Every structure is written in C-alpha cells, then in structure tokens.
Amino acid sequence: MPGLQSSPTGPLSGVAAVPGDKSISHRALILGALSVGETRITGLLESEDVLATATALNTFGAQAIHEDDGKWRVFGRGVGGLSEPSGVLDMGNSGTAARLLMGVSATLPFNTTFSGDASLSKRPMERAMIPLRQMGAQFTARDGGCLPITVSGAQAPIPITYELPMASAQVKTAVLLAGLNTPGLTTVIEPQPTRDHSERMLAHFGAEVVVEDTPGGGRRISLTGQPELTGHRVTVPGDFSSAAFPMVAALLAPKSRITLSGVGINPLRTGLLETLLEMGASIGVENRRSLSGEEAADLVVESSALKGITVSPSRAPSMIDEYPVLAVAAALAEGETRLEGLAELRVKESDRLGAMAKGLAAAGVDVTETEDSLTIRGGGAKHPGGVQIEAHLDHRIAMAFLVLGLATERLISIDDAATIDSSFPGFAALMNGLGADIKECP
C-alpha cells in the first residue's frame, strides 16, 4: 500500500462502528481452539494481526473458519489437544499473537517455531520466556531473546507463582495460558492492574479463575489447571484503542459531533477517556451494555477546547496504546501537557516515544523528550504541518499523524500505510465517512 495523506478538514459528523477489539479477538480465537466443541465469534477483528493468530491455530490442528456472514466458527481441540505444527508460525507484526501463543506452546510436548516481520523481530520476548522457563519450557532464540524463537514445550509442566516485574497483560496472559495445561494452581501477581480480558474470557469459557486485590494496588490472579473448557458464543465489542483516533479527531475539528457505537469500555482500558475528560473533552457514554462479559457503550464526541495537564505514570497500563493519539490531542490543547512513565513505549512496534517526539517537532509542535516522558506545549492553535512522517512499521504512529494532519495548516503524509491494516482495516474509509480528507499520496 502506498502512503496516505490527510488534509485540514471541516466538521466531522455521523455514526460509525470501529472494528472489533484486537485483544479480545486474539483471546477468543485461542480459547476457542483450547475448548471442547464449537465457538462462534461475532465482530472479530479481521486484521492482519488477528488473522496471524487464526492461521497459527489452524496449523496447530484447530479449525478457525470465516463464514460468509462475517462470523467465525472455531472447532477446538481441548486443553492440551493441539498438535505439532508442520512449519514455522509467522506472527507478522503481532506481539500479542507471538507472546500468547508462546504461552500456549510452552506446556505442549513438542517444538514450535515462531517468526515475525522486521519490526516484531526486534521486540523483547525474554520477558515472556522467563516465567515460561520456570514452568519447564525451553527456548532457542536469536541474540537478545528475539524472534525467530523455537519453543520446546514442557513434558511435565510445573505450576508457578510469578510476580511480574512490569505491568504487562501479554506476559500475564502467556503464563495463564501455559497454566491451562499445567496441573495445580498457576498464579500471576501484577504490580498494577492491566487489561483483564484474559481473566474475563477464561471464566466465560469455564476456567476457574480467582482475582484478588493486593496491598499497594496490584492484583493476584490464580488459575486452576487442566479444566475442560467448553465452546461458547462470543461477541467482540469495538476496539477502544481504534476508537481513540476518530474520537480525538472529532475533539479537534471545530463544530464536530460523532457517535462511535458499541465500543468496549473495560475500565482497565479507558485511561485515555479519563485523561481527555480531565483535559476538558465533551464525551458522552451512552447505552451501556454487556457483551460476553465485557462492558460496551456508545461514545458521543463533540469538538472541545482542550487544556494541557500532567498525566501520571500510574495511568500508563490503562492507556499504553493510546499515547500516540493523546500526544496529538496535546499538540492542539491550550498550555503544557506532560506525559510521564512512558519507557514501555520504546519497546512497542516501534520506539513510539521517539517517533512521536520527532514527528511532532517536524510538524511544528514544541516538544521535549526524555528517556521516559514527553512534554508537549500545544498553544491551542494550528501547527504548520506540511511534512512526511516515517511510520516505522507502526500502525498507531501512522494513524496518529493522519489525525494530526486534519488539524494542521498544511497536509501531513505518512510514508507507509500498509501497517494500519494490522489493527484497523478500513481506517481511511471510516474517517472519510465522518468527513475527514484522507487519501493516497500522489
């Protein structure tokens, strides 16, 4: 796919439904494959990342089938019932797929090899391998614990109690998925609560999961191993992380009012919503409902005059994927916004902290970057724009700067739009349907 460019726009208006939640989609496929019987999934995100998981599960011997009506059927093999893949599993750009499936394979008695694209092959996997080794798995990896990685699954898995050194929903989930095929009690202690889609969905499929608060604000999650999971129906809500882009665009474009329907509002995912409200955003949360154990609602967003604030590091786990688009909102806010505790952004699909600082500066925004913080002095006025931004194979960097281009004096382009399909297929069409001007670069 060629690059995309976005030009200054008028008001945004209308109703739109963003694609299904990426995190929930991965987990629905995986738990469906580890269940007995059939799982039917409505609203699955059909992005490159999620399709990599579906393809891998088919290689493991499960059946994940796309139906003509857009729904998915998964015919599971039961806990411990997957078979040895005949070849290398290509995870593309998906760190979620790689880490979660490493957890699944860590307690299966055969070898599984994972590979990924250039971006994923630079991302840290050692953080997941450390606890999985304690459970009996062995790993052969490239220098630095990077893909490609071969997992030699434990012949006799050992249950562990593992205290996460950092807040990571992916590592937590990898350990819990390994614990499914391990006798006894597997426990993960996290220093700060991270997105709990895994705990919710494990319970939805019939696992025994106990979640307890710990002193200091963390959580202790315990899973009883070797359950018989049963196939279920799953409805995937809209992805809040995807909704963040049209949400911020509507806040910044004058006289805008949009409704984003059926968006997941899991309280451990909505740190951006809390932050934008503190900045003065007008966002209404309407028609709250439950979808397969997850909270969802319609978000009504109106253009707003935002003000700069300081965002504490404690909020990072609930909005780690939304910092790029929050930085765009801060660039148009009145006054200074300081984002703290951002070290984890340096090991995402790209060095997101460095990429945002460099791109914002190129667009005329006054920014200061440190090792783990970003200070943005917005001024509440339009910035020059008129630049091409390197996306660094990172979908959220690409979409964030396309949103910025809707509010700068001159258009902003990104060098490569292909990565957007990893999480938000149809992004440009949805935005243009609301009144944006995003098109292919000439």
Secondary structure, 3 states (H helix, E strand, C coil): CCCEEECCCCCCEEEECCCECHHHHHHHHHHHHCCECEEEEECCCCCHHHHHHHHHHHHCCCEEEECCCCCEEEECCCCCCCCCCCCCEECCCCHHHHHHHHHHHCCCCCEEEEECCCCHHHCCCHHHHHHHHHCCCEEEEECCCEEEEEEECCCCCCCCEEECCCCCHHHHHHHHHHHHCCCCEEEEEECCCCCCHHHHHHHHCCCCEEEEECCCCCEEEEEECCCCCECCEEECCECHHHHHHHHHHHHHCCCCEEEEEEEECCCCCCHHHHHHHHCCCEEEEEEEEEECCEEEEEEEEECCCCECCEECHHHHHHCCCCHHHHHHHHHCCECEEEEECCHHHHHCCCCHHHHHHHHHHHCCCEEEECCCEEEEECCCCCCCECCEECCCCCHHHHHHHHHHHCCCCECEEECCCHHHHHCCCCHHHHHHHCCCCEEECC
